[in-house]
Amino acid sequence: MDQNNETEFEEWEKDVEYLVGILKESFESTDARFSVDDLNDILYVELEGLDEYSEEEVIEIAEPILDVIELDFEDVILLPL
């Protein structure tokens, strides 16, 4: 991997980790992790305690965050950890 691609990847990874951190804080989770499905361009974010929220609450909390963060994923899927 050349230096430009490596730098871009590191910046992208920081952006994803920042998003996961904001979601973790917003849902008052004690643990979070993420994975990326490159083939389908989907980001999966697993959050501890997410199952304590209704679907409507999840949408209400996550939608404004996902609208502001400019990551180029086809979809972001939140899952309980």
TORKOL-4160 file (C-alpha; in steps of 0.2 Angstrom, whole numbers, padded with zeros to 4 digits, m for minus):
81
<pt num="1" X="0000" Y="0000" Z="0000"/>
<pt num="2" X="0008" Y="0017" Z="m0005"/>
<pt num="3" X="0009" Y="0031" Z="0007"/>
<pt num="4" X="m0007" Y="0041" Z="0001"/>
<pt num="5" X="m0018" Y="0025" Z="0002"/>
<pt num="6" X="m0011" Y="0021" Z="0019"/>
<pt num="7" X="m0015" Y="0039" Z="0025"/>
<pt num="8" X="m0032" Y="0039" Z="0017"/>
<pt num="9" X="m0036" Y="0022" Z="0026"/>
<pt num="10" X="m0030" Y="0029" Z="0043"/>
<pt num="11" X="m0041" Y="0044" Z="0041"/>
<pt num="12" X="m0056" Y="0034" Z="0036"/>
<pt num="13" X="m0053" Y="0022" Z="0051"/>
<pt num="14" X="m0052" Y="0037" Z="0063"/>
<pt num="15" X="m0068" Y="0043" Z="0055"/>
<pt num="16" X="m0077" Y="0026" Z="0058"/>
<pt num="17" X="m0070" Y="0025" Z="0076"/>
<pt num="18" X="m0076" Y="0043" Z="0079"/>
<pt num="19" X="m0094" Y="0038" Z="0073"/>
<pt num="20" X="m0094" Y="0022" Z="0084"/>
<pt num="21" X="m0088" Y="0032" Z="0099"/>
<pt num="22" X="m0102" Y="0045" Z="0096"/>
<pt num="23" X="m0115" Y="0031" Z="0095"/>
<pt num="24" X="m0108" Y="0022" Z="0110"/>
<pt num="25" X="m0109" Y="0038" Z="0120"/>
<pt num="26" X="m0127" Y="0042" Z="0113"/>
<pt num="27" X="m0133" Y="0025" Z="0118"/>
<pt num="28" X="m0124" Y="0025" Z="0135"/>
<pt num="29" X="m0115" Y="0009" Z="0130"/>
<pt num="30" X="m0101" Y="0002" Z="0140"/>
<pt num="31" X="m0094" Y="m0008" Z="0125"/>
<pt num="32" X="m0095" Y="m0006" Z="0106"/>
<pt num="33" X="m0087" Y="m0013" Z="0091"/>
<pt num="34" X="m0089" Y="m0012" Z="0072"/>
<pt num="35" X="m0086" Y="m0022" Z="0056"/>
<pt num="36" X="m0086" Y="m0018" Z="0038"/>
<pt num="37" X="m0094" Y="m0028" Z="0024"/>
<pt num="38" X="m0083" Y="m0021" Z="0010"/>
<pt num="39" X="m0093" Y="m0031" Z="m0004"/>
<pt num="40" X="m0109" Y="m0023" Z="0001"/>
<pt num="41" X="m0102" Y="m0007" Z="0008"/>
<pt num="42" X="m0111" Y="m0009" Z="0025"/>
<pt num="43" X="m0105" Y="m0004" Z="0042"/>
<pt num="44" X="m0111" Y="m0014" Z="0056"/>
<pt num="45" X="m0110" Y="m0006" Z="0073"/>
<pt num="46" X="m0113" Y="m0017" Z="0089"/>
<pt num="47" X="m0118" Y="m0008" Z="0104"/>
<pt num="48" X="m0119" Y="m0015" Z="0122"/>
<pt num="49" X="m0137" Y="m0011" Z="0129"/>
<pt num="50" X="m0144" Y="m0006" Z="0112"/>
<pt num="51" X="m0158" Y="m0019" Z="0115"/>
<pt num="52" X="m0164" Y="m0009" Z="0129"/>
<pt num="53" X="m0171" Y="0004" Z="0117"/>
<pt num="54" X="m0186" Y="0003" Z="0106"/>
<pt num="55" X="m0184" Y="0004" Z="0087"/>
<pt num="56" X="m0191" Y="0021" Z="0087"/>
<pt num="57" X="m0179" Y="0027" Z="0100"/>
<pt num="58" X="m0164" Y="0020" Z="0091"/>
<pt num="59" X="m0170" Y="0029" Z="0075"/>
<pt num="60" X="m0173" Y="0045" Z="0085"/>
<pt num="61" X="m0155" Y="0045" Z="0093"/>
<pt num="62" X="m0145" Y="0038" Z="0078"/>
<pt num="63" X="m0153" Y="0046" Z="0063"/>
<pt num="64" X="m0147" Y="0064" Z="0067"/>
<pt num="65" X="m0129" Y="0057" Z="0070"/>
<pt num="66" X="m0129" Y="0047" Z="0054"/>
<pt num="67" X="m0135" Y="0062" Z="0044"/>
<pt num="68" X="m0121" Y="0073" Z="0050"/>
<pt num="69" X="m0107" Y="0061" Z="0049"/>
<pt num="70" X="m0101" Y="0060" Z="0031"/>
<pt num="71" X="m0095" Y="0042" Z="0028"/>
<pt num="72" X="m0097" Y="0034" Z="0012"/>
<pt num="73" X="m0107" Y="0018" Z="0016"/>
<pt num="74" X="m0122" Y="0011" Z="0008"/>
<pt num="75" X="m0130" Y="0007" Z="0025"/>
<pt num="76" X="m0125" Y="0008" Z="0043"/>
<pt num="77" X="m0133" Y="m0006" Z="0054"/>
<pt num="78" X="m0134" Y="m0005" Z="0072"/>
<pt num="79" X="m0135" Y="m0021" Z="0082"/>
<pt num="80" X="m0135" Y="m0026" Z="0100"/>
<pt num="81" X="m0119" Y="m0032" Z="0107"/>
